Each structure stands twice: as structure tokens, then as C-alpha cells.
């Protein structure tokens, strides 16, 4: 697990990267810890984070029948809802016909920050369908812990859905 301040640096750095690619009308589509590189910045005197692997990225608004998608563990609930064949864990089969948005990238960042703070995601080893069911109740589990960090993260998830510009929700969380 990363300390909270380091998790906030990770969130801020990756959010800046996502804002840049979203301004170009691109969806990264595979935000996860394995696609984030940590490096030391002498100028900032701290570790910084950068987003890599644009292999699944595409222009927002495009649909494709090619194999593209994201990692199941970090996919938003909306992406998983109703789109999982019971018999598969194949990412390319799962996401070959799903429309993704900037918000899906931001929700994948949310799961990435949970992973950073906790050291793992509770559903990482679950088959895709079980992961979807587990995720649907996960926000409530965070709230039940009555930990201020988890409460603000749970609120951030709801705020992303409510705001027309979900990047602002992240900025509010990072400055709180």
C-alpha cells in the first residue's frame, strides 16, 4: 500500500495525464496500476507518476468491432453491467462491442487509487461476473468503515456521476 499523500500524488499526476488525453478527445481505456510508471522528480523532490500503454485507446464517440477494452478489475460498473457473458473472462470478448467514455477512465482511476491505498482490490481474483456483483456493493463497504479517507472516496464516486465535468470531482477531492 502507498501512504495517502503518495496516493494523492498518483491521483493528481494521472488525472493531469487523463485531462490532456481527454482534451484530445481520446479515451485511454486501460487505466490501472500496471499502466502507471513511477519516477523520481528532482525538480519536485517527490515521486511522480505517468500513464503509459495506449494500446486500447481510441477517439471518444467511436465504436469498433476490433478487440479493445480494458482490464476487468478496473472496468467501471457501467461497463460491466449487462455486458458479461457468464462463461468468459476474456477481456477482448468482454469489451469488443462496448462504448466507453472519459468517465470510464476516471472510474478506473478511482479503482486504481483504492488499490494504491489498500495494496490490492478485493475482487482481483474473482471471475468477471462475480467482480461486477462485488463492485456494486463496494462503495457501501467503504462508507461502513467510517474512515474519513474512504468516506471521501465513496463521495467522489457519486460526485463523478452527478457532475457534467467529472474531472472537477477529482480536483475537489485532491484539494480537500
SVG drawing of the C-alpha trace seen along z (x, -y; Angstrom):
<svg xmlns="http://www.w3.org/2000/svg" viewBox="-28 -22 45 43">
<polyline fill="none" stroke="black" stroke-width="0.4" points="0.0,0.0 1.0,-3.6 0.8,-6.3 -2.2,-8.6 -0.1,-11.6 1.6,-9.3 -1.8,-8.1 -2.9,-11.7 0.3,-12.4 -0.5,-9.4 -4.2,-10.6 -3.1,-14.1 -0.4,-13.1 -2.6,-10.6 -5.6,-12.9 -3.5,-15.6 -2.5,-13.0 -6.1,-12.0 -7.2,-15.6 -4.6,-16.0 -5.7,-13.0 -9.4,-13.7 -8.9,-17.2 -7.6,-15.5 -10.9,-13.5 -9.2,-10.2 -10.2,-7.6 -7.3,-5.7 -9.5,-2.7 -7.0,-0.8 -6.1,-2.9 -4.7,-0.5 -1.6,-0.3 0.3,1.8 0.0,-1.1 1.3,-3.8 5.1,-4.3 6.6,-5.9 9.8,-8.0 11.7,-10.5 11.5,-14.2 14.5,-16.2 12.6,-19.4 9.6,-18.4 11.6,-16.4 9.0,-13.6 7.9,-10.6 5.8,-11.4 3.5,-9.1 2.9,-8.9 0.3,-7.0 1.6,-4.5 0.2,-1.9 -2.2,-3.5 -2.8,-0.2 -6.6,-0.2 -7.1,-4.0 -9.5,-5.3 -11.3,-8.5 -14.4,-9.1 -17.6,-8.5 -16.1,-5.8 -17.4,-2.3 -15.4,0.6 -15.7,4.3 -12.0,4.8 -10.6,6.3 -10.2,3.4 -11.2,2.7 -9.8,2.6 -8.7,4.8 -11.7,6.3 -10.6,5.4 -10.6,1.7 -13.6,1.5 -16.4,-0.7 -19.6,1.0 -21.4,-0.7 -19.1,1.1 -19.6,4.4 -23.4,4.1 -25.2,6.4 -22.2,7.0 -20.5,10.0 -21.1,13.4 -21.3,15.8 -18.8,18.3 -15.9,15.9 -13.1,14.0 -11.6,13.0 -11.1,9.2 -11.3,9.0 -14.5,10.9 -16.0,8.9 -15.4,5.4 -15.4,5.9 -18.7,4.0 -18.9,1.6 -18.9,-2.2 -16.5,-3.7 -16.3,-7.4 -13.9,-9.7 -15.9,-8.9 -14.9,-5.2 -11.2,-6.3 -11.9,-8.3 -13.7,-5.5 -10.7,-3.2 -8.5,-5.8 -10.8,-5.6 -10.3,-1.8 -6.5,-2.4 -6.4,-4.7 -8.3,-2.2 -5.7,0.3 -2.9,-2.1 -4.3,-2.8 -5.2,0.8 -2.5,2.6 -5.0,4.7 -8.6,4.8 -10.8,7.3 -12.2,8.7 -8.9,9.1 -9.1,12.9 -12.8,13.2 -14.3,14.2 -15.7,11.2 -19.4,11.7 -18.6,12.1 -16.4,9.0 -19.3,7.0 -21.6,8.0 -18.9,7.3 -18.1,3.9 -21.8,2.9 -21.7,3.0 -18.1,1.9 -18.8,-1.8 -21.2,-1.0 -18.4,1.2 -16.1,-1.8 -18.7,-4.0 -19.3,-1.4 -15.6,-1.6 -16.2,-5.1 -12.7,-6.1 -12.5,-9.7 -10.4,-8.8 -12.8,-6.0 -15.8,-8.3 -14.4,-11.0 -13.5,-8.3 -17.1,-7.0 -18.4,-10.5 -16.0,-11.1 -17.5,-8.2 -21.1,-9.6 -19.9,-13.1 -18.3,-11.9 -21.7,-10.6 -23.5,-13.8 -21.2,-16.4 -21.3,-17.3 -17.5,-17.6 -16.3,-14.6 -12.6,-15.9 -13.8,-18.6 -14.9,-16.0 -11.3,-14.7 -9.9,-18.2 -12.3,-18.8 -11.2,-15.5 -7.5,-16.3 -7.8,-19.8 -10.0,-18.7"/>
</svg>
